[in-house]
Amino acid sequence: MTAGVTVDRVLQALRELCPPRYALEGDKTGLQVGQGDRRIERVLATMDLTLAVAEEAVARGVGLVVSHHALIFRPLKDLRTDRFKGRILETLIKNEVAVYVPHTAMDVVAGGMNDHLAASVGLVDPVYLEETGRDGCALIVAEAEDPSGLLSRIHDAGVLDARRLAGRLELVVDARRAHKVAGKLAKLCEAQPMVLPLDAPSTPRGIGRVGRLAQPESLADLARRLKETLGAPGVRLVAEDPSAMASKVAVLGGDGRRFVRAALFAGADALVTGDVDHHTALEARAQGIALLDVGHYASEKQVIPLVAEGLREKLASEPVEILESEVDTQPFVFV
C-alpha cells in the first residue's frame, strides 16, 4: 500500500477548515504550486514562504507547504532562478513540493486568525468588524460522459461539493459564483448546465472583530500588554493621550489600514492591527480613534499553529504528519 495521502485529501481538509469562498474578493488563495494527485507524507504550515522556508520543507521531507501569505501575489514577469522568487519556485518544483494559500479565508472563518487576535486582546463577545459575504448555495447539473475528468478541469473557490454520477456531474457552489462556474462548464460539455437555487442566504460573515474589554484599560497599558502577549518587538501607539481609557476595541490581523473607518463606525476607541503608515496615523488621530500597530508578523504569526492544529484534527486518521515551520520570517529588528 502506498504511504501518505494525496495533496487533494489535505486540500479537502483545508477547505473544511477555512472555506476558500470566505476569502476576500481578489485575494490570491488556493493551490499555487504542484498537483493534487501526488502522494505526500508531511505538510508544513508557515506564515511566509521564503527561500529558507522552502529549503526547510525540502530538508524535512515535506510534500505540501500551507503558506498564509501568497508566494505568487502579483503576475510573474519572468521566472529567473537567479532572483529571489524564481529561486524559491525552482526549489519547490525541483523537489515536488506543492503550495496552498488560505490567507483571508483563515482571517474570516470562525475560530480563525482574527478570533485568536480578539482573544489575545481580551475582547468579550466579539462580532465581525466588516461584513464580507453571506452563504447561499446553488446546484449545477452538467451532462458529461466523464464526470471525474470534467471535475478535474474545474478549479474554482466557489465549488463546495461534487457528486459524480453516471452521465452527469452535480456541483454545489456558492450562489454568487454559480453562473461563473456554469459558464466554465458550458465550454467543456455540449449541453448548457442547469443552475438551481438550493437555499437562501444565511448568517453573514466578516473580516476583523470588535468587542469590549472585560475592564477599561489605558491605551498605554494595552500597548504594553499586547507587546508581551503577542511577542511583538515593539508596539507603535497612535493616540492624542496615551493615558486615555479604552473600552471598545477593534482588531484586524495584518494590514488593517483601510479598516480604520469601519472601526470608527463600530464605535471602537482603538484598532489593533499592523502596517500603519504615517498618513493613516495622522487621519486616525484627527478622527479621535487610537491605533495600536503591533506589526504584521506579531498580529498573524499564530496562524501557523492554528492551521497545523486544525489539520491535525481533521486528518487524525490519515497517514500524514503536520509540521510547523521553525523559520522566523519576522523581517524587522528593533534597535
N, C-alpha and C positions, 0 to 999 in steps of 0.2 A: 504493500500500500504506500502511495506517495505521501511523504511527510508534508506538514504545513497546511495552509489553506490558500485559496485563491485571493488575489487582490480584490476581486469583486465581492468576496464574502466580507472582507474588512470594510469595504466601501458601503455595503448594505448596513453594517453596524454603525458606521459613521453617519449615514443618512438618517438612521433612527435617533442617534444621539443629538445631532444638530442638523435638522432637515435643510437641504440646500435652498428650498423655497423661502426660508427665513432670511436669507442674505439680502442685503440692501441692493436696490436696482443698480446694475452696472458693476457690482463687485466681482472681482476675479476669483471665483471659487471653483471647486471641482477637481477632477483628475488632470494634472498638468503635464505629467511625465509618466511614461510607462503604459502597460496594458493590463486589462482586467483579468485575463485568464492565466496569468503567470502565478505559480505557487510560491508562497513565501513562508518563512518560519518566524520572522521578527518584524515588528513595527516600531518606529521611533517617533515620539512626539517632541516637537520643538516649537519655539515661538518664531524663529527666523531661520532661513535656510542659507547659511553662509558656507564658504568653502570648507571651513573647519567642521561644520555640522555634516556636510556631505562626506567628508573623509571619515568622520566618526561613524556614520552609517555603514560605510564600507568595512571599516575595521571591526564593527560589532555584528557583521553578517545580516544587516537589515535589508529587507526587500521593499519596504514602503515607508516613506517619511510623511508624517502628517504635520505640515507646517502652517501655523496660524496665519502668518503673512505670506502673500503670494510670491513665489520665485519669479514668475512671469506676470508682471503687472501691466507694463506698457508693451506695445508691439515691438518685437525684436527687429532691429535694422540689419543685424548680422549675427553670426554665430562663431565669432572668432575665439578660439580656445586660448589665445594669449591675453585675453581680457577677463575681468572678474566674473561676469555672469556666464560667459562661454566656458570657462574652466569648471564652474560648478556643474553646468549641464553635461559637459564631457565626462566628468567624474561619475555622475549619476547614470548616464546612458551606457557607458562602458561597463559598468558594474550591475546593470539591470536593476537599478533602484527606482521605484515609482514614487511619485509625489502627489499628495492630495492636499487641497487647501480649503478649510471650512470658513475661516475669517469671520465676517459679520453674522453668519448663521450661528456661530458659537456665542457671539455677543448678545443676540436677541433671545435665543431659546431659554426657557425657564430652567434655572439651575446652572446656567452658563456663566460666562465671564462677568457680565455686569451684575448678576445676582451675587457672585462672590465678592465683587468690589463693594457692593452695597452692604454686605455682611461685615466686611473689613472696616468700613466706615462706622458701622453700628446703626444702620437705619432700621427703623421699626415699621413693619408692614409696607415696604416699598412698592411702588407701582411704576409702570414704564414711563419714561420721560417724553418720548415722541412716538406716536403710532407709525408702524411701518407696513402693516398689512393685516388682512383677515383671511382666515381659511374658508375656502369654498371649493368643492370638488366637481369635476365633470368626468363622464365616462366617454372614451373614444373607442369605437369599434372599427377595425380595419380588416378587410378581407386580405388574406395572404397565404400563399402556398407554403411558405417557410416562416412561420411566426417568430421563431428564435432568431433567424437570420435578420429579419426585419427589425426586431428589437435591438439587436447589436449595433444597428446603424442609427439609432435614435439616441442622442446624448442631449438631454435637456433637464435642467434642475426642476422643472415642473412635473416630471413623471414621479408619481408617488408609489404606484404599484402596477404590476403587469401580470396578465394571465395569457398563456399560450395555449390556444385551443385548436382543434382540427379545422384548418382553413381560415382561421382568423386570429387576430391579436386584439386583446382588450386592455386598455390603459386607463388607470385612474390618474388624473392630472389635476394640478392646481387650476382652478377655474379661470384665473387671469391669463394663463398661458395655453389654454385649451386650443384656441384657434391657431396659435403659432405651431403647436405640436401637430395638429391636424394638417396644417399646410406642409410640414415636413414629410408626414406620412403620405400625403397625396402625390408627392413627387416620386415616391418609392413603390407605390402599388397602383394598380389600374383603376380601381373604383375609389370614389371620394369617400373618406372615412365619415362615420356618423358621430356627432358630438351631442351627448345627452347630459343635462344637469343632474347632479346627484343630491346636493343639499344646499342650504342657504349659508351665507357667511356666518361664522361663529364668533367667539370671543376675539377681540383684537389683540395683536401682539405689537411690541415696540422695542426701540433701542434706548439704552440708558435706563436709569432708575432714579426715583425721587422719593424721599420719605423723611420722617422726623427722627432726630436723635433721641435716645432714651432720656437724656438730660441735656439742656442747653450747654454749649461749650464755647469758649472764646476761640476765635479763628486761629490765633497763635498756638493755643494748646492743641487744637485739632490738627494743625500742620505738624506739630512736634510728634503727636501720637501716630499720625499716618506715616511719618518718616520711619518710625520704628516698626509699626505693624506691617508695612508693605516692603520694608527693606530698601527704601529709596535712598540714594546717596545724598539727596537734598530735596527740599520742597520749596518751590517759589510761590510765595503768597502775594496775591494782588488784593489789596484792601486799603480803604482810606484809614481805617482804625483797626489794627490787628487785635486789639483787646475787645472789639465788638463781639457780642454773643451770636452764635448761630444755632438755630433750632431746626430749620428745614434745609436739607442738603440734597443736591442732585449729584449723580455720579455718571461718568461715561468713560470707559476704558479706551486708551489710545488717544487719537487726535480728536478732541471734543470742541474745537474752536467754533464750529458752526452751530453748536447746540447751546450757546450762551443765551440766545433769545428764548429757546424752549425752557431753559431753567428759570429765566425771568418770568415767563408766563405761568410757570408752575408755582411761583411764589417762593422759590428757593432763596435762602440767604447766601448760599455759596454753591459752586460747582467744582467737584473734584475730577480732574482729568489730566491729560498730558499734552505736550507740544503747544503750549500757549505762546503766541508771538506778541511782539511789542504793541502792535496796533489793537489786537483783540483785548489785551490787558488794559489799555487806555480806555477803550469803549466800555468794557465791563465796569471799570471803576467809576466812570462817569454815570453809568446807569444804576449804580448802587448795589451791584452783586459782586461778591468776592470770588476769586478763583484760586484754587489750590492745584498747582501744576506739580504732580508727583513724578512726572516723566513718563514717556510712553512705555518704557520697559517695565518699570515698577507697577504701573497700572494694569498690565496684561500678562505678566510672567506666570501667574497662577494658571494660565490656560494650559500649560504643559501637564501638570498633574490632573487637571480637570479632564482633558482629553484621554490621558492614559488610564485613569481610574474608570472613566466611562466605558472605554473599550474593553478593559479587563472584565468588567461586569457583563457586558453584552457578549463577549467571546469566551466566557469562562469554560465552556465545554469544548472549545476548539483548540487544536494543537498549534497555538501561536503565542509568542511571547511579546508583551507590550513593554517597551523601554522608554525611559525619559532621557532626553538629551542632557549630557553633562557639560556642554559647552555654554559658557556665559556670553550671550550676544548683546549685553549692555555696551553701547558704543562710547559712552561718556565716562570720563574720570574727573571727579571734582577735586580741585587742589586749592 
